[in-house]
Amino acid sequence: MPAAWRPERVQVGEWRITALLDGTMRLDGGAMWGVVPKTLWARLTPPAEDNTIELALRPFLLERGDWKVVLEPGIGGHLEEKWRRIYALDRRTTLAFSLHALGLGPGDITHVVASHCHFDHIGGWLTRDAAEELAPLFPRAEHRAPAVEIEAAKSPDPARKGGYSPTNVRVIERAGLLRSYARDEELLPGLVAHEAAGHSDGVSVITVNEHGPGETAIFWADIVPTSHHVQPAYIMAYDLDVPRSYASRSKWLARAADEGWLGLFYHDSEHAFGRVTRASERYAFEALEGERQ
C-alpha cells in the first residue's frame, strides 16, 4: 500500500476529481497479464514469490456544485476471512477513511457510480449496521450501474460467477437506491457512461467533461486496469470476450491518446492519473501528479 497515503486532486472542467483509496489486493500476475510473457510483465509489475502483483482499489470523488459523486466504490470490508487471505486484502486505508480525510461523511455523498458490478469494484458501497447486517454505506445517494451488469450480478452463470456477489447488488436494490444506466447515457451533466464490453458484458468507461470546454478525463475501470496495460493486446485472462475486449480497448485507447484525455486508473498502485500517448505504432503512458492535500 502506498506509504503515508494522501489524496491527489485535479480539476477537469467544472468537476474537481480526487483520488481516494479503499486499500490494495494482490492477484496472480499471469492472470492480470493474460498471454503477455512473464519476462515482459515482470519488469513492469514485479511479482512476489507467489507470483502475485499488488493492485490498488482506488475510488474517485467527483465534485461539482452540490454533487458529490463516488466513482467506483471499492471492495469494502465484508469479504469472508478466507477470501481476504486469498486476495491479500490490505485495507489500512479505506474509502470511508479517505472521505473523512476530506472532511466528508457517507451522508454527504449524493451519487455512487459503478463501471461494472465485479465484487472488487462495488463491495465498498456496503457497510455493516448496528446489528452487523449489510447495509448501504451511502444512505442518501443514488447508486448507478449498467443494467446488464446488475442482472449479471444477481444471477451469474458459471462463467461469470467468480466475479460477482449477488449480495452487493441486492442490498442496494432492496434499499431503493439502485438505478441502472444504459450505454452512452449522461449520468449527470458532463458525466457520461460508455459501454466498452469485453472484460465483462456491460463494463463501461466513464468520461468527465467530454463535451465541455477544457480537457476531458476518462475513468478506465478494468478496460485499462493499470498504466502498464496501455497496449490493446495486453488483455487480462479475466476478460470474458477477448476479441470484444480488444476492440473496446483499441477504440478507447486511440480516442484518449488522440484527444489528449486525462486517464483515471483504478488498479494502478502508483499512478492515479496519467495520459496515454502515441509512441510510433504503440502507446506510452505519461504520468501526471495531482495536487496533493
Phi and psi restraints in degrees (value plus and minus 20) as a CYANA .aco file:
   2 PRO   PHI     -72.8   -32.8
   2 PRO   PSI     111.8   151.8
   3 ALA   PHI     -91.7   -51.7
   3 ALA   PSI     127.5   167.5
   4 ALA   PHI      26.8    66.8
   4 ALA   PSI      35.1    75.1
   5 TRP   PHI     -79.5   -39.5
   5 TRP   PSI     115.1   155.1
   6 ARG   PHI    -158.4  -118.4
   6 ARG   PSI     124.5   164.5
   7 PRO   PHI     -86.1   -46.1
   7 PRO   PSI     126.0   166.0
   8 GLU   PHI    -130.3   -90.3
   8 GLU   PSI     127.4   167.4
   9 ARG   PHI    -157.3  -117.3
   9 ARG   PSI     121.6   161.6
  10 VAL   PHI    -154.8  -114.8
  10 VAL   PSI     141.6   181.6
  11 GLN   PHI    -132.3   -92.3
  11 GLN   PSI     107.7   147.7
  12 VAL   PHI    -148.9  -108.9
  12 VAL   PSI      85.1   125.1
  13 GLY   PHI      39.0    79.0
  13 GLY   PSI    -150.1  -110.1
  14 GLU   PHI    -108.0   -68.0
  14 GLU   PSI     -18.8    21.2
  15 TRP   PHI    -119.0   -79.0
  15 TRP   PSI     109.9   149.9
  16 ARG   PHI    -117.8   -77.8
  16 ARG   PSI     105.8   145.8
  17 ILE   PHI    -136.5   -96.5
  17 ILE   PSI     106.1   146.1
  18 THR   PHI    -140.9  -100.9
  18 THR   PSI     108.8   148.8
  19 ALA   PHI    -102.2   -62.2
  19 ALA   PSI     105.0   145.0
  20 LEU   PHI    -126.4   -86.4
  20 LEU   PSI    -183.8  -143.8
  21 LEU   PHI    -176.8  -136.8
  21 LEU   PSI     118.1   158.1
  22 ASP   PHI    -141.3  -101.3
  22 ASP   PSI      11.6    51.6
  23 GLY   PHI      78.9   118.9
  23 GLY   PSI    -185.1  -145.1
  24 THR   PHI    -155.8  -115.8
  24 THR   PSI     141.4   181.4
  25 MET   PHI    -157.8  -117.8
  25 MET   PSI     150.1   190.1
  26 ARG   PHI    -147.1  -107.1
  26 ARG   PSI     114.2   154.2
  27 LEU   PHI    -148.5  -108.5
  27 LEU   PSI     139.6   179.6
  28 ASP   PHI     -79.3   -39.3
  28 ASP   PSI     108.5   148.5
  29 GLY   PHI     -82.5   -42.5
  29 GLY   PSI     -58.3   -18.3
  30 GLY   PHI     -82.3   -42.3
  30 GLY   PSI     -58.9   -18.9
  31 ALA   PHI     -87.9   -47.9
  31 ALA   PSI     -57.1   -17.1
  32 MET   PHI     -90.8   -50.8
  32 MET   PSI     -39.4     0.6
  33 TRP   PHI    -134.3   -94.3
  33 TRP   PSI     -23.6    16.4
  34 GLY   PHI      40.1    80.1
  34 GLY   PSI    -145.4  -105.4
  35 VAL   PHI    -104.7   -64.7
  35 VAL   PSI     -19.6    20.4
  36 VAL   PHI     -88.1   -48.1
  36 VAL   PSI     109.9   149.9
  37 PRO   PHI     -82.7   -42.7
  37 PRO   PSI     124.7   164.7
  38 LYS   PHI     -81.5   -41.5
  38 LYS   PSI     -52.3   -12.3
  39 THR   PHI     -78.9   -38.9
  39 THR   PSI     -45.3    -5.3
  40 LEU   PHI    -109.1   -69.1
  40 LEU   PSI     -73.9   -33.9
  41 TRP   PHI     -91.3   -51.3
  41 TRP   PSI     -45.3    -5.3
  42 ALA   PHI     -86.6   -46.6
  42 ALA   PSI     -45.8    -5.8
  43 ARG   PHI     -94.4   -54.4
  43 ARG   PSI     -50.5   -10.5
  44 LEU   PHI    -105.3   -65.3
  44 LEU   PSI     -61.9   -21.9
  45 THR   PHI    -150.9  -110.9
  45 THR   PSI      63.6   103.6
  46 PRO   PHI     -77.3   -37.3
  46 PRO   PSI     107.7   147.7
  47 PRO   PHI    -106.4   -66.4
  47 PRO   PSI     139.7   179.7
  48 ALA   PHI     -99.9   -59.9
  48 ALA   PSI    -199.6  -159.6
  49 GLU   PHI     -80.5   -40.5
  49 GLU   PSI     -48.3    -8.3
  50 ASP   PHI    -107.4   -67.4
  50 ASP   PSI     -10.2    29.8
  51 ASN   PHI      56.1    96.1
  51 ASN   PSI     -10.8    29.2
  52 THR   PHI    -109.4   -69.4
  52 THR   PSI     135.4   175.4
  53 ILE   PHI    -142.1  -102.1
  53 ILE   PSI     132.7   172.7
  54 GLU   PHI    -101.3   -61.3
  54 GLU   PSI     117.4   157.4
  55 LEU   PHI    -150.7  -110.7
  55 LEU   PSI     114.0   154.0
  56 ALA   PHI     -94.5   -54.5
  56 ALA   PSI     137.6   177.6
  57 LEU   PHI    -141.8  -101.8
  57 LEU   PSI      73.6   113.6
  58 ARG   PHI    -139.0   -99.0
  58 ARG   PSI      75.5   115.5
  59 PRO   PHI     -89.0   -49.0
  59 PRO   PSI     143.7   183.7
  60 PHE   PHI    -147.2  -107.2
  60 PHE   PSI     123.3   163.3
  61 LEU   PHI    -122.3   -82.3
  61 LEU   PSI     103.5   143.5
  62 LEU   PHI    -132.0   -92.0
  62 LEU   PSI     105.3   145.3
  63 GLU   PHI    -145.1  -105.1
  63 GLU   PSI     114.1   154.1
  64 ARG   PHI    -174.1  -134.1
  64 ARG   PSI      95.5   135.5
  65 GLY   PHI      39.0    79.0
  65 GLY   PSI    -147.6  -107.6
  66 ASP   PHI    -104.8   -64.8
  66 ASP   PSI     -26.0    14.0
  67 TRP   PHI    -101.4   -61.4
  67 TRP   PSI     111.7   151.7
  68 LYS   PHI    -150.0  -110.0
  68 LYS   PSI      87.0   127.0
  69 VAL   PHI    -131.2   -91.2
  69 VAL   PSI     105.4   145.4
  70 VAL   PHI    -112.7   -72.7
  70 VAL   PSI      97.2   137.2
  71 LEU   PHI    -119.6   -79.6
  71 LEU   PSI      96.7   136.7
  72 GLU   PHI      45.2    85.2
  72 GLU   PSI      70.1   110.1
  73 PRO   PHI     -97.5   -57.5
  73 PRO   PSI     -14.5    25.5
  74 GLY   PHI      71.5   111.5
  74 GLY   PSI    -187.4  -147.4
  75 ILE   PHI    -115.4   -75.4
  75 ILE   PSI     -47.4    -7.4
  76 GLY   PHI      58.8    98.8
  76 GLY   PSI     157.8   197.8
  77 GLY   PHI    -133.7   -93.7
  77 GLY   PSI      -1.4    38.6
  78 HIS   PHI    -126.8   -86.8
  78 HIS   PSI      -8.1    31.9
  79 LEU   PHI     -86.2   -46.2
  79 LEU   PSI     126.1   166.1
  80 GLU   PHI     -82.5   -42.5
  80 GLU   PSI     133.4   173.4
  81 GLU   PHI     -76.4   -36.4
  81 GLU   PSI     -56.0   -16.0
  82 LYS   PHI     -75.9   -35.9
  82 LYS   PSI     -65.6   -25.6
  83 TRP   PHI     -97.9   -57.9
  83 TRP   PSI     -50.0   -10.0
  84 ARG   PHI     -81.1   -41.1
  84 ARG   PSI     -58.8   -18.8
  85 ARG   PHI     -91.3   -51.3
  85 ARG   PSI     -64.4   -24.4
  86 ILE   PHI     -79.2   -39.2
  86 ILE   PSI     -61.1   -21.1
  87 TYR   PHI    -113.6   -73.6
  87 TYR   PSI     -14.2    25.8
  88 ALA   PHI      27.3    67.3
  88 ALA   PSI      27.7    67.7
  89 LEU   PHI     -88.5   -48.5
  89 LEU   PSI     108.7   148.7
  90 ASP   PHI    -146.1  -106.1
  90 ASP   PSI      87.4   127.4
  91 ARG   PHI    -139.4   -99.4
  91 ARG   PSI      26.1    66.1
  92 ARG   PHI     -83.4   -43.4
  92 ARG   PSI     -49.8    -9.8
  93 THR   PHI    -131.9   -91.9
  93 THR   PSI     105.8   145.8
  94 THR   PHI    -137.0   -97.0
  94 THR   PSI     149.1   189.1
  95 LEU   PHI     -79.6   -39.6
  95 LEU   PSI     -66.1   -26.1
  96 ALA   PHI     -81.7   -41.7
  96 ALA   PSI     -60.9   -20.9
  97 PHE   PHI     -83.4   -43.4
  97 PHE   PSI     -62.4   -22.4
  98 SER   PHI     -79.0   -39.0
  98 SER   PSI     -65.1   -25.1
  99 LEU   PHI     -86.8   -46.8
  99 LEU   PSI     -60.5   -20.5
 100 HIS   PHI     -79.6   -39.6
 100 HIS   PSI     -56.5   -16.5
 101 ALA   PHI     -83.0   -43.0
 101 ALA   PSI     -41.3    -1.3
 102 LEU   PHI    -116.6   -76.6
 102 LEU   PSI     -16.6    23.4
 103 GLY   PHI      60.6   100.6
 103 GLY   PSI       2.5    42.5
 104 LEU   PHI    -137.1   -97.1
 104 LEU   PSI     129.1   169.1
 105 GLY   PHI    -136.4   -96.4
 105 GLY   PSI     150.7   190.7
 106 PRO   PHI     -76.4   -36.4
 106 PRO   PSI     -53.2   -13.2
 107 GLY   PHI     -91.1   -51.1
 107 GLY   PSI     -31.8     8.2
 108 ASP   PHI    -103.3   -63.3
 108 ASP   PSI     -36.2     3.8
 109 ILE   PHI     -99.5   -59.5
 109 ILE   PSI     108.8   148.8
 110 THR   PHI    -115.9   -75.9
 110 THR   PSI     -48.6    -8.6
 111 HIS   PHI    -163.8  -123.8
 111 HIS   PSI     127.7   167.7
 112 VAL   PHI    -147.7  -107.7
 112 VAL   PSI     108.1   148.1
 113 VAL   PHI    -141.7  -101.7
 113 VAL   PSI     110.0   150.0
 114 ALA   PHI    -135.5   -95.5
 114 ALA   PSI     119.0   159.0
 115 SER   PHI     -95.7   -55.7
 115 SER   PSI     -52.6   -12.6
 116 HIS   PHI    -182.0  -142.0
 116 HIS   PSI    -199.8  -159.8
 117 CYS   PHI    -131.5   -91.5
 117 CYS   PSI       3.3    43.3
 118 HIS   PHI     -82.3   -42.3
 118 HIS   PSI     127.1   167.1
 119 PHE   PHI     -79.1   -39.1
 119 PHE   PSI     -51.1   -11.1
 120 ASP   PHI    -103.0   -63.0
 120 ASP   PSI     -17.3    22.7
 121 HIS   PHI    -134.7   -94.7
 121 HIS   PSI     -41.8    -1.8
 122 ILE   PHI    -145.8  -105.8
 122 ILE   PSI     -27.6    12.4
 123 GLY   PHI     -78.3   -38.3
 123 GLY   PSI     -45.5    -5.5
 124 GLY   PHI     -92.3   -52.3
 124 GLY   PSI     -26.8    13.2
 125 TRP   PHI    -104.7   -64.7
 125 TRP   PSI     -15.0    25.0
 126 LEU   PHI    -132.2   -92.2
 126 LEU   PSI     134.4   174.4
 127 THR   PHI    -162.5  -122.5
 127 THR   PSI    -197.2  -157.2
 128 ARG   PHI    -130.7   -90.7
 128 ARG   PSI     115.0   155.0
 129 ASP   PHI    -104.4   -64.4
 129 ASP   PSI    -191.4  -151.4
 130 ALA   PHI     -81.8   -41.8
 130 ALA   PSI     -46.2    -6.2
 131 ALA   PHI    -112.4   -72.4
 131 ALA   PSI      -9.9    30.1
 132 GLU   PHI      46.7    86.7
 132 GLU   PSI       1.2    41.2
 133 GLU   PHI    -113.1   -73.1
 133 GLU   PSI     128.2   168.2
 134 LEU   PHI     -88.9   -48.9
 134 LEU   PSI     116.9   156.9
 135 ALA   PHI    -169.7  -129.7
 135 ALA   PSI     142.2   182.2
 136 PRO   PHI     -82.8   -42.8
 136 PRO   PSI     114.4   154.4
 137 LEU   PHI     -91.0   -51.0
 137 LEU   PSI     -52.6   -12.6
 138 PHE   PHI    -132.6   -92.6
 138 PHE   PSI      67.0   107.0
 139 PRO   PHI     -91.2   -51.2
 139 PRO   PSI     -35.9     4.1
 140 ARG   PHI    -126.8   -86.8
 140 ARG   PSI     -18.9    21.1
 141 ALA   PHI    -114.9   -74.9
 141 ALA   PSI     124.5   164.5
 142 GLU   PHI     -99.7   -59.7
 142 GLU   PSI     108.3   148.3
 143 HIS   PHI    -124.3   -84.3
 143 HIS   PSI     107.9   147.9
 144 ARG   PHI    -140.4  -100.4
 144 ARG   PSI     118.8   158.8
 145 ALA   PHI    -173.3  -133.3
 145 ALA   PSI     136.8   176.8
 146 PRO   PHI     -81.6   -41.6
 146 PRO   PSI     119.7   159.7
 147 ALA   PHI     -77.1   -37.1
 147 ALA   PSI     -62.5   -22.5
 148 VAL   PHI     -80.9   -40.9
 148 VAL   PSI     -59.2   -19.2
 149 GLU   PHI     -91.7   -51.7
 149 GLU   PSI     -57.1   -17.1
 150 ILE   PHI     -80.9   -40.9
 150 ILE   PSI     -65.4   -25.4
 151 GLU   PHI     -88.0   -48.0
 151 GLU   PSI     -58.7   -18.7
 152 ALA   PHI     -83.5   -43.5
 152 ALA   PSI     -57.9   -17.9
 153 ALA   PHI     -90.6   -50.6
 153 ALA   PSI     -56.7   -16.7
 154 LYS   PHI     -94.0   -54.0
 154 LYS   PSI     -51.4   -11.4
 155 SER   PHI    -160.3  -120.3
 155 SER   PSI      47.5    87.5
 156 PRO   PHI     -91.8   -51.8
 156 PRO   PSI     119.6   159.6
 157 ASP   PHI    -102.1   -62.1
 157 ASP   PSI     153.3   193.3
 158 PRO   PHI     -76.0   -36.0
 158 PRO   PSI     -54.4   -14.4
 159 ALA   PHI     -92.4   -52.4
 159 ALA   PSI     -41.2    -1.2
 160 ARG   PHI    -129.6   -89.6
 160 ARG   PSI     -30.8     9.2
 161 LYS   PHI     -77.4   -37.4
 161 LYS   PSI     -57.3   -17.3
 162 GLY   PHI     -84.6   -44.6
 162 GLY   PSI     -43.6    -3.6
 163 GLY   PHI    -112.4   -72.4
 163 GLY   PSI     -32.5     7.5
 164 TYR   PHI    -140.7  -100.7
 164 TYR   PSI     130.9   170.9
 165 SER   PHI    -145.7  -105.7
 165 SER   PSI      90.4   130.4
 166 PRO   PHI     -73.8   -33.8
 166 PRO   PSI     -52.9   -12.9
 167 THR   PHI     -78.5   -38.5
 167 THR   PSI     -57.8   -17.8
 168 ASN   PHI     -78.2   -38.2
 168 ASN   PSI     -52.5   -12.5
 169 VAL   PHI    -110.7   -70.7
 169 VAL   PSI     -62.5   -22.5
 170 ARG   PHI     -85.2   -45.2
 170 ARG   PSI     -55.4   -15.4
 171 VAL   PHI     -83.7   -43.7
 171 VAL   PSI     -64.1   -24.1
 172 ILE   PHI     -88.7   -48.7
 172 ILE   PSI     -57.8   -17.8
 173 GLU   PHI     -84.8   -44.8
 173 GLU   PSI     -65.0   -25.0
 174 ARG   PHI     -83.4   -43.4
 174 ARG   PSI     -49.1    -9.1
 175 ALA   PHI     -98.7   -58.7
 175 ALA   PSI     -23.7    16.3
 176 GLY   PHI      53.8    93.8
 176 GLY   PSI       3.2    43.2
 177 LEU   PHI    -127.2   -87.2
 177 LEU   PSI     -25.3    14.7
 178 LEU   PHI    -117.3   -77.3
 178 LEU   PSI     111.7   151.7
 179 ARG   PHI    -156.8  -116.8
 179 ARG   PSI     108.7   148.7
 180 SER   PHI     -99.6   -59.6
 180 SER   PSI     141.8   181.8
 181 TYR   PHI    -151.9  -111.9
 181 TYR   PSI     137.4   177.4
 182 ALA   PHI    -122.2   -82.2
 182 ALA   PSI     151.6   191.6
 183 ARG   PHI     -84.3   -44.3
 183 ARG   PSI     124.1   164.1
 184 ASP   PHI      38.5    78.5
 184 ASP   PSI      15.8    55.8
 185 GLU   PHI    -117.0   -77.0
 185 GLU   PSI     115.4   155.4
 186 GLU   PHI    -103.3   -63.3
 186 GLU   PSI      93.3   133.3
 187 LEU   PHI     -99.6   -59.6
 187 LEU   PSI     -60.4   -20.4
 188 LEU   PHI    -165.6  -125.6
 188 LEU   PSI     141.9   181.9
 189 PRO   PHI     -73.0   -33.0
 189 PRO   PSI      98.6   138.6
 190 GLY   PHI      66.4   106.4
 190 GLY   PSI     -21.2    18.8
 191 LEU   PHI    -136.8   -96.8
 191 LEU   PSI      86.2   126.2
 192 VAL   PHI    -141.7  -101.7
 192 VAL   PSI     114.7   154.7
 193 ALA   PHI    -120.9   -80.9
 193 ALA   PSI     105.0   145.0
 194 HIS   PHI    -138.6   -98.6
 194 HIS   PSI     104.3   144.3
 195 GLU   PHI     -82.7   -42.7
 195 GLU   PSI     116.4   156.4
 196 ALA   PHI    -160.5  -120.5
 196 ALA   PSI      32.9    72.9
 197 ALA   PHI     -83.7   -43.7
 197 ALA   PSI     138.6   178.6
 198 GLY   PHI     125.7   165.7
 198 GLY   PSI     -76.2   -36.2
 199 HIS   PHI     -79.9   -39.9
 199 HIS   PSI     -67.8   -27.8
 200 SER   PHI    -158.6  -118.6
 200 SER   PSI     157.2   197.2
 201 ASP   PHI     -90.9   -50.9
 201 ASP   PSI     -48.1    -8.1
 202 GLY   PHI    -148.6  -108.6
 202 GLY   PSI      -7.8    32.2
 203 VAL   PHI     -76.1   -36.1
 203 VAL   PSI     122.4   162.4
 204 SER   PHI    -147.8  -107.8
 204 SER   PSI     130.3   170.3
 205 VAL   PHI    -113.1   -73.1
 205 VAL   PSI     128.3   168.3
 206 ILE   PHI    -135.8   -95.8
 206 ILE   PSI     103.2   143.2
 207 THR   PHI    -121.8   -81.8
 207 THR   PSI     126.6   166.6
 208 VAL   PHI    -139.9   -99.9
 208 VAL   PSI     103.6   143.6
 209 ASN   PHI      43.4    83.4
 209 ASN   PSI      17.9    57.9
 210 GLU   PHI     -82.3   -42.3
 210 GLU   PSI     -55.4   -15.4
 211 HIS   PHI    -132.0   -92.0
 211 HIS   PSI     -12.5    27.5
 212 GLY   PHI    -114.2   -74.2
 212 GLY   PSI     154.3   194.3
 213 PRO   PHI     -89.5   -49.5
 213 PRO   PSI     129.5   169.5
 214 GLY   PHI      67.7   107.7
 214 GLY   PSI    -185.3  -145.3
 215 GLU   PHI    -100.5   -60.5
 215 GLU   PSI     146.5   186.5
 216 THR   PHI    -136.0   -96.0
 216 THR   PSI     126.5   166.5
 217 ALA   PHI    -135.2   -95.2
 217 ALA   PSI     133.3   173.3
 218 ILE   PHI    -151.6  -111.6
 218 ILE   PSI     107.2   147.2
 219 PHE   PHI    -108.1   -68.1
 219 PHE   PSI      99.3   139.3
 220 TRP   PHI    -102.6   -62.6
 220 TRP   PSI     -34.8     5.2
 221 ALA   PHI      30.1    70.1
 221 ALA   PSI    -150.9  -110.9
 222 ASP   PHI    -120.2   -80.2
 222 ASP   PSI     -10.6    29.4
 223 ILE   PHI     -87.4   -47.4
 223 ILE   PSI     -65.0   -25.0
 224 VAL   PHI    -150.9  -110.9
 224 VAL   PSI      67.7   107.7
 225 PRO   PHI     -86.7   -46.7
 225 PRO   PSI     -52.9   -12.9
 226 THR   PHI    -155.7  -115.7
 226 THR   PSI     149.1   189.1
 227 SER   PHI     -87.5   -47.5
 227 SER   PSI     -32.7     7.3
 228 HIS   PHI    -107.6   -67.6
 228 HIS   PSI     -31.9     8.1
 229 HIS   PHI    -116.0   -76.0
 229 HIS   PSI      17.6    57.6
 230 VAL   PHI    -110.8   -70.8
 230 VAL   PSI     -14.9    25.1
 231 GLN   PHI    -116.1   -76.1
 231 GLN   PSI     117.2   157.2
 232 PRO   PHI     -74.3   -34.3
 232 PRO   PSI     -52.1   -12.1
 233 ALA   PHI    -102.4   -62.4
 233 ALA   PSI     -25.7    14.3
 234 TYR   PHI    -102.4   -62.4
 234 TYR   PSI      54.8    94.8
 235 ILE   PHI    -125.8   -85.8
 235 ILE   PSI     111.8   151.8
 236 MET   PHI     -85.9   -45.9
 236 MET   PSI     130.2   170.2
 237 ALA   PHI     -87.5   -47.5
 237 ALA   PSI     -35.7     4.3
 238 TYR   PHI     -95.2   -55.2
 238 TYR   PSI     -35.6     4.4
 239 ASP   PHI     -88.6   -48.6
 239 ASP   PSI     112.6   152.6
 240 LEU   PHI     -93.3   -53.3
 240 LEU   PSI     -57.5   -17.5
 241 ASP   PHI    -150.9  -110.9
 241 ASP   PSI      75.6   115.6
 242 VAL   PHI     -83.0   -43.0
 242 VAL   PSI     -68.3   -28.3
 243 PRO   PHI     -78.6   -38.6
 243 PRO   PSI     -60.2   -20.2
 244 ARG   PHI     -88.8   -48.8
 244 ARG   PSI     -59.4   -19.4
 245 SER   PHI     -82.1   -42.1
 245 SER   PSI     -63.9   -23.9
 246 TYR   PHI     -79.9   -39.9
 246 TYR   PSI     -62.3   -22.3
 247 ALA   PHI     -85.2   -45.2
 247 ALA   PSI     -63.7   -23.7
 248 SER   PHI     -83.4   -43.4
 248 SER   PSI     -67.0   -27.0
 249 ARG   PHI     -82.9   -42.9
 249 ARG   PSI     -62.8   -22.8
 250 SER   PHI     -81.2   -41.2
 250 SER   PSI     -64.3   -24.3
 251 LYS   PHI     -81.8   -41.8
 251 LYS   PSI     -70.2   -30.2
 252 TRP   PHI     -99.6   -59.6
 252 TRP   PSI     -52.3   -12.3
 253 LEU   PHI     -83.1   -43.1
 253 LEU   PSI     -63.1   -23.1
 254 ALA   PHI     -83.0   -43.0
 254 ALA   PSI     -64.8   -24.8
 255 ARG   PHI     -86.9   -46.9
 255 ARG   PSI     -63.7   -23.7
 256 ALA   PHI     -82.6   -42.6
 256 ALA   PSI     -61.3   -21.3
 257 ALA   PHI     -88.1   -48.1
 257 ALA   PSI     -65.9   -25.9
 258 ASP   PHI     -89.9   -49.9
 258 ASP   PSI     -48.7    -8.7
 259 GLU   PHI    -123.3   -83.3
 259 GLU   PSI     -16.1    23.9
 260 GLY   PHI      47.7    87.7
 260 GLY   PSI      12.1    52.1
 261 TRP   PHI     -90.3   -50.3
 261 TRP   PSI     129.5   169.5
 262 LEU   PHI    -106.0   -66.0
 262 LEU   PSI     108.5   148.5
 263 GLY   PHI    -115.0   -75.0
 263 GLY   PSI     122.9   162.9
 264 LEU   PHI    -131.8   -91.8
 264 LEU   PSI     102.0   142.0
 265 PHE   PHI    -130.4   -90.4
 265 PHE   PSI     101.5   141.5
 266 TYR   PHI     -99.0   -59.0
 266 TYR   PSI     -63.4   -23.4
 267 HIS   PHI    -121.3   -81.3
 267 HIS   PSI     -23.1    16.9
 268 ASP   PHI     -95.9   -55.9
 268 ASP   PSI     102.5   142.5
 269 SER   PHI     -98.2   -58.2
 269 SER   PSI     -29.2    10.8
 270 GLU   PHI    -133.3   -93.3
 270 GLU   PSI     -62.1   -22.1
 271 HIS   PHI    -135.3   -95.3
 271 HIS   PSI     101.6   141.6
 272 ALA   PHI    -104.8   -64.8
 272 ALA   PSI     -54.5   -14.5
 273 PHE   PHI    -147.1  -107.1
 273 PHE   PSI     129.6   169.6
 274 GLY   PHI     152.4   192.4
 274 GLY   PSI     147.6   187.6
 275 ARG   PHI    -135.2   -95.2
 275 ARG   PSI     125.9   165.9
 276 VAL   PHI    -111.8   -71.8
 276 VAL   PSI     109.4   149.4
 277 THR   PHI    -145.2  -105.2
 277 THR   PSI     141.3   181.3
 278 ARG   PHI     -98.4   -58.4
 278 ARG   PSI     117.6   157.6
 279 ALA   PHI    -158.9  -118.9
 279 ALA   PSI      66.2   106.2
 280 SER   PHI      40.8    80.8
 280 SER   PSI    -140.3  -100.3
 281 GLU   PHI    -114.9   -74.9
 281 GLU   PSI     -12.8    27.2
 282 ARG   PHI    -141.7  -101.7
 282 ARG   PSI    -196.7  -156.7
 283 TYR   PHI    -134.0   -94.0
 283 TYR   PSI     138.5   178.5
 284 ALA   PHI    -152.2  -112.2
 284 ALA   PSI     144.5   184.5
 285 PHE   PHI    -132.4   -92.4
 285 PHE   PSI     113.7   153.7
 286 GLU   PHI    -138.4   -98.4
 286 GLU   PSI      92.2   132.2
 287 ALA   PHI     -90.0   -50.0
 287 ALA   PSI     129.3   169.3
 288 LEU   PHI    -151.2  -111.2
 288 LEU   PSI     105.3   145.3
 289 GLU   PHI    -107.1   -67.1
 289 GLU   PSI     100.6   140.6
 290 GLY   PHI     -96.2   -56.2
 290 GLY   PSI     141.0   181.0
 291 GLU   PHI     -84.5   -44.5
 291 GLU   PSI     105.0   145.0
 292 ARG   PHI    -112.3   -72.3
 292 ARG   PSI     122.1   162.1
